[in-house]
Amino acid sequence: MGAVSPWQDWRALVVDDEPLACERLRQLLREQGLQHVYCLTDSRQAMSWLAQNPADIVLADISMPGVSGLELAQQLRRQPLAPQLIFTTAHEQYAVSAFELEAIDYLLKPVRRERLRQALERAGRQRGDAPQPEASFTVRQRDRLLPIPFSQARYLKAELKYVTLVTPDAEYLLDETLIALEQRLGDAAVRIHRNCLVMRHALRELFRASADGEEQWQVRLADIGQPLPVSRRQLAGIKQCLHQQD
C-alpha cells in the first residue's frame, strides 16, 4: 500500500471556464491523493457553491469572463473561514496581484505535477499539516515576487539607501534596512562590520590579510570568491561563530 496523502481529506474546488483545463486539474489533484475534488466553470457558480459547501482549498483561473479569479479571491477574503487559494493562469503579469490577495501559490498553465505538489505542500504548511517552510527573503524582479531561501543567501551589504542580498549566483535589492534584517535574521546572521551581515551557515574561514599595506582580518564564505573585511569591533563575534561550527 502506498503512503497516505497528507491532503487526502481536503475538499478542493477547481474554478476554470475551460472545461478541459478544469478536468485536467481535477485529475492532477486526484493523482496527488485528494479524494474530494469539485469542478465549476463559472466564478458566480463558485461563489454560490462556496456559500453552501465547505472547502479547504480553491484553485481558480485568473482570466475568466464575468467575474475574474481575482474578483473571486476578493470575495473569498471577506469570509470568516476562507479556503486557501491557488491561482492558475497562462499569463505571468498577474503574479504581484495574486500575492497581494494572499494566494498560496501562482501556477502557470499547463500546470505541472511537481509545481502542483509544491503548491499543496505550501498550503499544508500554512494549515499546520506539515513542518514550517524554510525561511526566505522576498525579492521583486520586474512584476514578480520571488522567495530566496535563507540557505541560498551568503551575505547582505548596505550601500547608500539600498541593501543588496548576495547569493552564489545573483544579487538582489531588498526593501528592508540592514538593522531590520539583522533583527529578523537573529542568530542566522552575524555582523562583520557596520555595513555587512553574513549568514552563519556560509562562514568558512577567518584569516589575516594585507590590504593597502596594513593587516586586516577577513572572512571567506562558501561559494563566494571575494573575501570580506571584518572590523576589529566584530572580530570576537566572528571567532565565536566559527568556534561553534567546529
ChimeraX attribute file (.defattr): number of C-alpha atoms within 10 A of each C-alpha:
attribute: neighborCount
match mode: 1-to-1
recipient: residues
	/A:1	3
	/A:2	4
	/A:3	6
	/A:4	8
	/A:5	12
	/A:6	15
	/A:7	20
	/A:8	14
	/A:9	13
	/A:10	16
	/A:11	18
	/A:12	24
	/A:13	25
	/A:14	25
	/A:15	29
	/A:16	27
	/A:17	20
	/A:18	13
	/A:19	13
	/A:20	10
	/A:21	19
	/A:22	21
	/A:23	16
	/A:24	13
	/A:25	24
	/A:26	22
	/A:27	14
	/A:28	16
	/A:29	22
	/A:30	14
	/A:31	13
	/A:32	18
	/A:33	17
	/A:34	19
	/A:35	17
	/A:36	16
	/A:37	19
	/A:38	16
	/A:39	19
	/A:40	19
	/A:41	18
	/A:42	19
	/A:43	23
	/A:44	15
	/A:45	12
	/A:46	20
	/A:47	16
	/A:48	10
	/A:49	14
	/A:50	17
	/A:51	12
	/A:52	8
	/A:53	9
	/A:54	15
	/A:55	20
	/A:56	17
	/A:57	20
	/A:58	25
	/A:59	26
	/A:60	30
	/A:61	28
	/A:62	25
	/A:63	17
	/A:64	18
	/A:65	10
	/A:66	10
	/A:67	14
	/A:68	18
	/A:69	25
	/A:70	20
	/A:71	13
	/A:72	18
	/A:73	25
	/A:74	12
	/A:75	12
	/A:76	20
	/A:77	15
	/A:78	9
	/A:79	11
	/A:80	7
	/A:81	11
	/A:82	17
	/A:83	20
	/A:84	22
	/A:85	25
	/A:86	26
	/A:87	24
	/A:88	25
	/A:89	21
	/A:90	14
	/A:91	12
	/A:92	13
	/A:93	12
	/A:94	17
	/A:95	20
	/A:96	16
	/A:97	13
	/A:98	23
	/A:99	16
	/A:100	8
	/A:101	15
	/A:102	14
	/A:103	19
	/A:104	21
	/A:105	22
	/A:106	25
	/A:107	22
	/A:108	17
	/A:109	13
	/A:110	12
	/A:111	17
	/A:112	12
	/A:113	14
	/A:114	10
	/A:115	14
	/A:116	20
	/A:117	15
	/A:118	12
	/A:119	18
	/A:120	20
	/A:121	19
	/A:122	19
	/A:123	22
	/A:124	19
	/A:125	14
	/A:126	15
	/A:127	13
	/A:128	10
	/A:129	13
	/A:130	13
	/A:131	12
	/A:132	12
	/A:133	12
	/A:134	9
	/A:135	12
	/A:136	15
	/A:137	15
	/A:138	15
	/A:139	16
	/A:140	14
	/A:141	10
	/A:142	8
	/A:143	12
	/A:144	15
	/A:145	14
	/A:146	14
	/A:147	11
	/A:148	17
	/A:149	13
	/A:150	18
	/A:151	15
	/A:152	17
	/A:153	22
	/A:154	22
	/A:155	26
	/A:156	25
	/A:157	19
	/A:158	18
	/A:159	11
	/A:160	7
	/A:161	8
	/A:162	14
	/A:163	20
	/A:164	18
	/A:165	22
	/A:166	18
	/A:167	19
	/A:168	14
	/A:169	9
	/A:170	8
	/A:171	13
	/A:172	16
	/A:173	17
	/A:174	18
	/A:175	13
	/A:176	13
	/A:177	13
	/A:178	22
	/A:179	13
	/A:180	9
	/A:181	17
	/A:182	19
	/A:183	11
	/A:184	11
	/A:185	16
	/A:186	9
	/A:187	11
	/A:188	16
	/A:189	23
	/A:190	20
	/A:191	22
	/A:192	24
	/A:193	17
	/A:194	14
	/A:195	14
	/A:196	20
	/A:197	23
	/A:198	25
	/A:199	20
	/A:200	21
	/A:201	18
	/A:202	19
	/A:203	20
	/A:204	13
	/A:205	14
	/A:206	19
	/A:207	12
	/A:208	12
	/A:209	15
	/A:210	10
	/A:211	10
	/A:212	7
	/A:213	7
	/A:214	7
	/A:215	10
	/A:216	15
	/A:217	18
	/A:218	20
	/A:219	19
	/A:220	17
	/A:221	22
	/A:222	13
	/A:223	12
	/A:224	15
	/A:225	9
	/A:226	10
	/A:227	15
	/A:228	18
	/A:229	19
	/A:230	21
	/A:231	16
	/A:232	12
	/A:233	12
	/A:234	14
	/A:235	16
	/A:236	11
	/A:237	14
	/A:238	22
	/A:239	12
	/A:240	10
	/A:241	16
	/A:242	15
	/A:243	9
	/A:244	8
	/A:245	10
	/A:246	5
